[in-house]
């Protein structure tokens, strides 16, 4: 089944699309952030993706994390909402997008299942000193701001 974005692309081509999306910050007990290495060779990213029509942002982040990491998660809180020119991205195929991203703090609530979407080459936790550059400029300090034990929301 085609995603909403794929259906739009068939109509408008590679031009700039404004895309409501979500991303997850998942931190382990050592304070490291979970990143997904893209199978497409685009590097590392937070588990993230577009919100589909009729889907709430919370449902979207839970779905995206499961599809891209295999982990079931619960959402703890919103860390921020980001967008504008800094969140424009051009895919290797030439498609242009400007994301409006709701960034959520999430917690893994079960064991990993098989990854289902084929977008993920590998998963790895990163400490602040080892953090690779991401495709979108999330504030690094925000990604590592609170350890799991200090989240009270």
QUIDA-V661164 format. One record per pair of residues at least 4 apart in sequence whose C-alpha atoms are under 8 Angstrom apart, sorted by the first residue. I is the first residue (numbers start at 1). J is the second residue. Records with the same first field share a line. If there is no record, write none. Layout:
# QUIDA-V661164
I = J ; J
This chain:
# QUIDA-V661164
2 = 6 ; 7
3 = 7 ; 52
4 = 8 ; 52 ; 53
5 = 9
6 = 10
7 = 11
8 = 12 ; 13
9 = 13 ; 14
13 = 95
14 = 94 ; 95 ; 96
15 = 95 ; 96 ; 97
16 = 95 ; 96 ; 97 ; 98
17 = 96 ; 97 ; 98
18 = 97 ; 98 ; 99 ; 100
19 = 50 ; 97 ; 98 ; 99 ; 100
20 = 50 ; 51 ; 99 ; 100 ; 101
21 = 48 ; 49 ; 50 ; 51 ; 57 ; 99 ; 100 ; 101 ; 102
22 = 48 ; 49 ; 50 ; 51 ; 57 ; 60 ; 61 ; 101 ; 102 ; 103 ; 104
23 = 46 ; 47 ; 48 ; 49 ; 61 ; 101 ; 102 ; 103 ; 104
24 = 46 ; 47 ; 48 ; 61 ; 65 ; 103 ; 104 ; 105 ; 106
25 = 33 ; 34 ; 46 ; 47 ; 103 ; 104 ; 105 ; 106 ; 143
26 = 33 ; 34 ; 105 ; 106 ; 107 ; 108
27 = 31 ; 32 ; 33 ; 34 ; 107 ; 125 ; 144 ; 147 ; 148
28 = 32 ; 33 ; 34 ; 125 ; 148
29 = 147 ; 148
31 = 127 ; 144 ; 147 ; 148
32 = 125 ; 126 ; 127 ; 128 ; 144
33 = 125 ; 126 ; 127 ; 143 ; 144
34 = 46 ; 123 ; 124 ; 125 ; 126
35 = 44 ; 45 ; 46 ; 47 ; 123 ; 124 ; 125 ; 126
36 = 44 ; 45 ; 46 ; 47 ; 68 ; 69 ; 120 ; 121 ; 122 ; 123 ; 124
37 = 41 ; 42 ; 43 ; 44 ; 45 ; 120 ; 121 ; 122 ; 123 ; 124
38 = 42 ; 43 ; 44 ; 45 ; 119 ; 120 ; 121 ; 122
39 = 118 ; 119 ; 120 ; 121 ; 122
40 = 119
42 = 135
43 = 134 ; 135
44 = 132 ; 133 ; 134 ; 135
45 = 134 ; 135
46 = 134
47 = 64 ; 65 ; 68 ; 69
48 = 61 ; 64 ; 65
49 = 60 ; 61 ; 64
50 = 60
51 = 55 ; 56 ; 57 ; 60
52 = 60
55 = 59 ; 60
56 = 60
57 = 61 ; 102
58 = 62 ; 75
59 = 63
60 = 64
61 = 65 ; 104
62 = 66 ; 72 ; 73 ; 74 ; 75
63 = 67
64 = 68
65 = 69 ; 70 ; 71 ; 72 ; 73
66 = 70 ; 71 ; 72 ; 73 ; 113 ; 115 ; 116
67 = 115 ; 116 ; 117
68 = 115 ; 116 ; 117 ; 118 ; 119 ; 120
69 = 112 ; 115 ; 120 ; 123
70 = 112 ; 113 ; 114 ; 115 ; 116
71 = 108 ; 109 ; 110 ; 111 ; 112 ; 113
72 = 108 ; 109 ; 110 ; 111 ; 112
73 = 106 ; 107 ; 108 ; 109 ; 110
74 = 106 ; 107 ; 108 ; 109
75 = 104 ; 105 ; 106 ; 107
76 = 104 ; 105 ; 106 ; 107 ; 151 ; 153
77 = 104 ; 105 ; 106 ; 153
78 = 102 ; 103 ; 104 ; 105
79 = 102 ; 103 ; 104 ; 105 ; 142
80 = 102 ; 103 ; 104
81 = 100 ; 101 ; 102 ; 103
82 = 87 ; 99 ; 100 ; 101 ; 102 ; 103 ; 138
83 = 87 ; 98 ; 99 ; 100 ; 101
84 = 88 ; 98 ; 99 ; 100
85 = 98
86 = 136 ; 137
87 = 98 ; 99 ; 100 ; 136 ; 137
88 = 96 ; 97 ; 98 ; 99 ; 136
89 = 96 ; 97 ; 98 ; 99 ; 135 ; 136
90 = 94 ; 95 ; 96 ; 97
91 = 95 ; 96
115 = 120
126 = 130 ; 131
127 = 131
128 = 140 ; 144
134 = 138
138 = 142 ; 143
139 = 143
140 = 144
141 = 145
146 = 150 ; 151
147 = 151
